[in-house]
Every structure is written in structure tokens, then in C-alpha cells.
Amino acid sequence: MNDIKAWLESIGWDKYSIEIASSDASFRSYYRVKKDGNSYVLMDSSRQKESLVPFLDMQHRLFGAGVRVPQVLQKNLELGFLILEDFGSTHLLDILNADNQEKYYKKAIEQIILMQKTDVNGLSPYDKDFLLFEMNLCDEWYLQKHLNISLDSEQKTRLDTVLEIIADEVLSQPNGYFVHRDFHSRNIMIDSNDDLGVIDFQDARVGAVTYDLVSLLKDCYYEISESKRKDLALYFRDKADIKADDETFLRWFDMMGLQRHIKVLGIFARLYHRDGKDGYLKDIPLTLKYVLETAVKYPQTEPLCDILNNYK
């Protein structure tokens, strides 16, 4: 905190108040700074300074595409500090309910459509190696570390086969889109005007058309009904003018969801065992539910259910 106060003083910020706003799954911390009747967010990346360059890059790209991301007001890359526009402290997760889901999800879908028009030149791709790398976190951290399970050679072969199929399925749908990678109810803010703001976009890549839609509609922190999810997925398809019939698009959506949620099982376990963050353990059951409910729908992925059901 002393470094923050010294920096604020160095840029001429003398009369202000500061309080902790939040932290996230990385090593960033956020503070709310109030000065002259205005409120700002100070992002402290001093423990992860390398994350600032991609954050600023993605912010510039998204802002240019019309996505509502926080404006950068002050920065010091050497210290790891940014001062950002403040969208407030209300996350979409805080206000979602059965009555307003459709309204807010349609607003969020509009942001996805804008994101998918963002310049992707030079961004890392969601290629097969990376898709598999992410899914393999499930075996390493969820099965082995969290559940203390080591698959035998036959199980491992079956798992690897399913993961290969999922990766190929993801790559068979339209790709080449800007992918936020964590577009869910905790990374969507609701401001005082009831408008949406998008945060935590610094890890973006180029990938499949359904990735951010899956993150939104199969949120690991908030569940909507399957029928509502289907309707909203097809609403996105129509608004984005994606040329695919219902069955094809929903299959793309399902396969992308499998890739994401298999990965997330590993990430939630890793956050606990490696980083000492136990707050995500309560979100494993819903994530696992998504995997099992989707995998059983397709013969190619059903073996995944046999493996995971043994260790629930």
C-alpha cells in the first residue's frame, strides 16, 4: 500500500480515499479510489507486472470495437499500477434472477457480438495443442491432485481419445474470433445506468465462435435452465448471423462447453492446491454437472461420464 500511496502522490493525487475493492484468481488486486467526488479503480499488478501489457493491448482492441471496457486514465508499467474507469461494484451475478435473466443475457450477447468484431491480429490461437493442454489440467489437478486418483492405462487411453475428439470438434466449427476466455457473470459489471461493462479480458485469444457464449450461458457460478440456455444460444446465432441449423449450432455449443468445463475442473482444483484459494471448490459441483450432462448426449464423449462418475 505504501508504494501505491507514493505513486498517487507522484501523479498529483493528494486528497483521496482508498479502500480494497476486490481480488481475482490471479495475483492482481483492486482498490477503489475516490477523489474530488469521483470514483476510480486502481489495479495493482505489482506481483504480476507482465500482465499489464496484454491488458492494455486487449483494452485498446476492445475499446476500438465498441465493447464497453474501462478506460485507462493513468498507468505505470514499471510499478504495475493502472487507474481505470470505475464501473461500480455490482457484478451481473449479484442481480441475476429468473425474472431478469433474459434481459441481461441478451445485453451480454450484444457485447459478445461486438467482441467478435475485434481485431485479432497477432493474438495467440486456440489451436489443438492449447485446447488439449487446457483439458489435461483436469487429470493433473482435479483427478490426481484433488481426488488423489491415478487413472490406469486403459482409462487414460479412453480419456485421451475423448479429449482428442472434443478438440477436433471445437476446431471444426467456425474459428478465428476474438475470445475473452472468461466472459461470465463475475466479469460483467452493471453500472448505475444499468449498462454492462466488461472486465478481466487480458488473457484473450483467437478461437471458436461459441467460446464466450458457453462461458456466459453455462456459467460456473450461476445456472439457468436448459431450455432457456438453448433459446439464448440460438438467439445469439441469429443475431450474429451464423449460418448453421439448430442441431449443428447446439452441437458446437456443447463441444465447446465440454472443453471449457473439463479445463475449469482442473483450474478450480489448481487454485486451491497450488494457490491456496479455496473459494472455488464450491463451484466444482456445477462445473462437473455441466460436463456429465453434456458428455452423455454424444456417443463419442460418453466414456468421459464413466471415468468421472467413478470419482464424484
MARLUM-108931 format. One record per residue (C-alpha): residue in three letters; x, z, y. Coordinates in steps of 0.05 Angstrom, whole numbers, plus 5000, padded with zeros to 4 digits. Layout:
BEGIN
REC    aa      u      w      v
REC   ala      X      Z      Y
...
! end
This chain:
BEGIN
REC    aa      u      w      v
REC   met   5000   5000   5000
REC   asn   5058   5013   5048
REC   asp   5080   4941   5041
REC   ile   5010   4917   5057
REC   lys   5005   4961   5118
REC   ala   5073   4938   5142
REC   trp   5054   4865   5134
REC   leu   4988   4874   5170
REC   glu   5026   4907   5227
REC   ser   5075   4849   5229
REC   ile   5020   4798   5239
REC   gly   4989   4839   5295
REC   trp   4934   4875   5256
REC   asp   4936   4945   5283
REC   lys   4866   4975   5287
REC   tyr   4834   4963   5219
REC   ser   4806   5000   5159
REC   ile   4825   4982   5087
REC   glu   4794   5001   5020
REC   ile   4801   4978   4948
REC   ala   4753   4922   4933
REC   ser   4768   4904   4860
REC   ser   4820   4882   4810
REC   asp   4815   4828   4757
REC   ala   4840   4812   4687
REC   ser   4908   4791   4715
REC   phe   4956   4833   4757
REC   arg   4921   4818   4823
REC   ser   4887   4870   4866
REC   tyr   4837   4860   4923
REC   tyr   4825   4901   4986
REC   arg   4771   4897   5038
REC   val   4800   4899   5108
REC   lys   4754   4910   5167
REC   lys   4777   4894   5237
REC   asp   4740   4882   5303
REC   gly   4673   4883   5268
REC   asn   4693   4831   5217
REC   ser   4708   4838   5143
REC   tyr   4764   4803   5104
REC   val   4792   4805   5033
REC   leu   4866   4818   5023
REC   met   4891   4791   4957
REC   asp   4952   4828   4932
REC   ser   4991   4785   4883
REC   ser   5057   4822   4893
REC   arg   5062   4834   4818
REC   gln   5045   4761   4803
REC   lys   5072   4722   4863
REC   glu   5077   4658   4823
REC   ser   5001   4655   4820
REC   leu   4995   4644   4895
REC   val   5019   4572   4896
REC   pro   4967   4547   4845
REC   phe   4914   4589   4880
REC   leu   4928   4556   4947
REC   asp   4932   4487   4913
REC   met   4864   4496   4879
REC   gln   4833   4525   4942
REC   his   4855   4465   4982
REC   arg   4828   4416   4929
REC   leu   4761   4451   4921
REC   phe   4751   4462   4995
REC   gly   4763   4388   5006
REC   ala   4710   4371   4954
REC   gly   4658   4414   4989
REC   val   4659   4472   4939
REC   arg   4646   4539   4973
REC   val   4712   4575   4963
REC   pro   4741   4628   5010
REC   gln   4781   4601   5069
REC   val   4853   4625   5073
REC   leu   4865   4660   5140
REC   gln   4935   4689   5132
REC   lys   4988   4683   5078
REC   asn   5057   4709   5059
REC   leu   5082   4678   4995
REC   glu   5146   4718   4994
REC   leu   5108   4784   4993
REC   gly   5050   4758   4952
REC   phe   4993   4771   5002
REC   leu   4935   4729   5026
REC   ile   4879   4745   5074
REC   leu   4815   4709   5054
REC   glu   4745   4699   5079
REC   asp   4700   4754   5053
REC   phe   4640   4732   5012
REC   gly   4617   4805   5005
REC   ser   4617   4849   4944
REC   thr   4555   4823   4907
REC   his   4570   4784   4844
REC   leu   4518   4739   4813
REC   leu   4520   4787   4753
REC   asp   4495   4843   4799
REC   ile   4429   4809   4815
REC   leu   4412   4764   4756
REC   asn   4345   4778   4723
REC   ala   4291   4740   4685
REC   asp   4255   4721   4749
REC   asn   4314   4691   4788
REC   gln   4358   4661   4733
REC   glu   4334   4590   4742
REC   lys   4342   4592   4818
REC   tyr   4414   4618   4816
REC   tyr   4437   4578   4756
REC   lys   4413   4514   4789
REC   lys   4452   4533   4851
REC   ala   4513   4546   4808
REC   ile   4505   4479   4773
REC   glu   4507   4445   4841
REC   gln   4575   4478   4851
REC   ile   4599   4452   4783
REC   ile   4579   4381   4802
REC   leu   4619   4388   4866
REC   met   4678   4417   4828
REC   gln   4677   4357   4782
REC   lys   4689   4311   4841
REC   thr   4752   4350   4860
REC   asp   4819   4315   4859
REC   val   4853   4328   4792
REC   asn   4918   4290   4806
REC   gly   4977   4329   4776
REC   leu   4935   4383   4742
REC   ser   4953   4404   4671
REC   pro   4907   4374   4618
REC   tyr   4865   4408   4566
REC   asp   4899   4368   4511
REC   lys   4894   4382   4437
REC   asp   4955   4427   4436
REC   phe   4927   4471   4491
REC   leu   4858   4474   4460
REC   leu   4888   4497   4395
REC   phe   4936   4545   4428
REC   glu   4877   4580   4462
REC   met   4836   4584   4398
REC   asn   4895   4612   4359
REC   leu   4893   4673   4404
REC   cys   4832   4694   4362
REC   asp   4873   4700   4298
REC   glu   4933   4731   4333
REC   trp   4898   4782   4376
REC   tyr   4827   4791   4352
REC   leu   4835   4787   4276
REC   gln   4907   4810   4267
REC   lys   4917   4859   4324
REC   his   4847   4885   4339
REC   leu   4816   4885   4269
REC   asn   4882   4892   4231
REC   ile   4863   4833   4187
REC   ser   4911   4783   4158
REC   leu   4878   4720   4131
REC   asp   4902   4696   4063
REC   ser   4929   4626   4057
REC   glu   4862   4596   4036
REC   gln   4825   4629   4094
REC   lys   4880   4608   4143
REC   thr   4875   4536   4120
REC   arg   4800   4537   4128
REC   leu   4805   4567   4197
REC   asp   4858   4517   4219
REC   thr   4815   4460   4194
REC   val   4755   4484   4234
REC   leu   4796   4493   4297
REC   glu   4823   4422   4290
REC   ile   4752   4396   4283
REC   ile   4730   4434   4345
REC   ala   4789   4409   4386
REC   asp   4775   4337   4365
REC   glu   4701   4345   4382
REC   val   4718   4371   4451
REC   leu   4765   4312   4464
REC   ser   4712   4263   4440
REC   gln   4665   4280   4498
REC   pro   4678   4256   4570
REC   asn   4742   4288   4596
REC   gly   4784   4283   4660
REC   tyr   4742   4332   4701
REC   phe   4766   4390   4744
REC   val   4755   4452   4702
REC   his   4751   4520   4736
REC   arg   4760   4554   4667
REC   asp   4725   4619   4685
REC   phe   4661   4598   4721
REC   his   4615   4656   4704
REC   ser   4573   4710   4737
REC   arg   4632   4754   4755
REC   asn   4667   4697   4792
REC   ile   4607   4675   4832
REC   met   4592   4714   4895
REC   ile   4526   4720   4932
REC   asp   4535   4727   5007
REC   ser   4487   4756   5059
REC   asn   4454   4688   5067
REC   asp   4440   4683   4992
REC   asp   4492   4628   4985
REC   leu   4541   4623   4928
REC   gly   4616   4629   4935
REC   val   4666   4611   4880
REC   ile   4728   4654   4866
REC   asp   4784   4661   4814
REC   phe   4798   4587   4808
REC   gln   4874   4587   4807
REC   asp   4882   4570   4733
REC   ala   4843   4505   4736
REC   arg   4860   4446   4690
REC   val   4833   4377   4674
REC   gly   4784   4378   4617
REC   ala   4716   4366   4587
REC   val   4652   4354   4625
REC   thr   4617   4414   4592
REC   tyr   4671   4467   4600
REC   asp   4647   4502   4664
REC   leu   4574   4492   4644
REC   val   4588   4531   4580
REC   ser   4624   4586   4620
REC   leu   4562   4592   4663
REC   leu   4505   4587   4613
REC   lys   4540   4622   4555
REC   asp   4567   4677   4599
REC   cys   4604   4732   4561
REC   tyr   4575   4784   4608
REC   tyr   4502   4761   4613
REC   glu   4457   4728   4563
REC   ile   4399   4681   4576
REC   ser   4350   4655   4524
REC   glu   4369   4596   4481
REC   ser   4310   4556   4508
REC   lys   4329   4569   4580
REC   arg   4402   4552   4564
REC   lys   4381   4486   4534
REC   asp   4337   4468   4592
REC   leu   4391   4483   4643
REC   ala   4444   4446   4603
REC   leu   4401   4383   4604
REC   tyr   4385   4395   4678
REC   phe   4460   4392   4691
REC   arg   4466   4328   4650
REC   asp   4411   4295   4690
REC   lys   4436   4319   4759
REC   ala   4507   4298   4742
REC   asp   4483   4231   4714
REC   ile   4518   4240   4648
REC   lys   4499   4183   4600
REC   ala   4483   4219   4535
REC   asp   4420   4234   4496
REC   asp   4396   4305   4486
REC   glu   4426   4314   4417
REC   thr   4493   4286   4437
REC   phe   4500   4327   4500
REC   leu   4478   4392   4468
REC   arg   4529   4380   4413
REC   trp   4583   4370   4465
REC   phe   4560   4435   4498
REC   asp   4561   4473   4431
REC   met   4630   4449   4411
REC   met   4659   4466   4479
REC   gly   4626   4534   4473
REC   leu   4659   4546   4406
REC   gln   4728   4530   4434
REC   arg   4718   4576   4494
REC   his   4689   4635   4457
REC   ile   4738   4633   4400
REC   lys   4792   4637   4453
REC   val   4756   4693   4491
REC   leu   4753   4737   4429
REC   gly   4829   4734   4428
REC   ile   4835   4745   4503
REC   phe   4789   4806   4505
REC   ala   4829   4837   4448
REC   arg   4895   4820   4483
REC   leu   4871   4851   4548
REC   tyr   4862   4916   4510
REC   his   4922   4917   4463
REC   arg   4974   4885   4509
REC   asp   4949   4902   4579
REC   gly   4914   4969   4567
REC   lys   4847   4944   4595
REC   asp   4791   4969   4551
REC   gly   4734   4947   4595
REC   tyr   4726   4880   4559
REC   leu   4717   4910   4490
REC   lys   4642   4919   4503
REC   asp   4636   4844   4515
REC   ile   4663   4824   4447
REC   pro   4595   4830   4410
REC   leu   4561   4779   4455
REC   thr   4621   4732   4451
REC   leu   4622   4738   4375
REC   lys   4546   4725   4374
REC   tyr   4556   4660   4411
REC   val   4609   4637   4361
REC   leu   4568   4654   4300
REC   glu   4502   4626   4325
REC   thr   4535   4561   4344
REC   ala   4582   4552   4285
REC   val   4525   4559   4234
REC   lys   4489   4499   4265
REC   tyr   4540   4448   4242
REC   pro   4568   4438   4171
REC   gln   4638   4424   4198
REC   thr   4642   4492   4233
REC   glu   4600   4535   4186
REC   pro   4663   4560   4148
REC   leu   4680   4598   4212
REC   cys   4619   4642   4200
REC   asp   4643   4660   4131
REC   ile   4710   4683   4158
REC   leu   4684   4721   4219
REC   asn   4624   4752   4184
REC   asn   4670   4788   4136
REC   tyr   4702   4826   4194
REC   lys   4646   4841   4243
! end
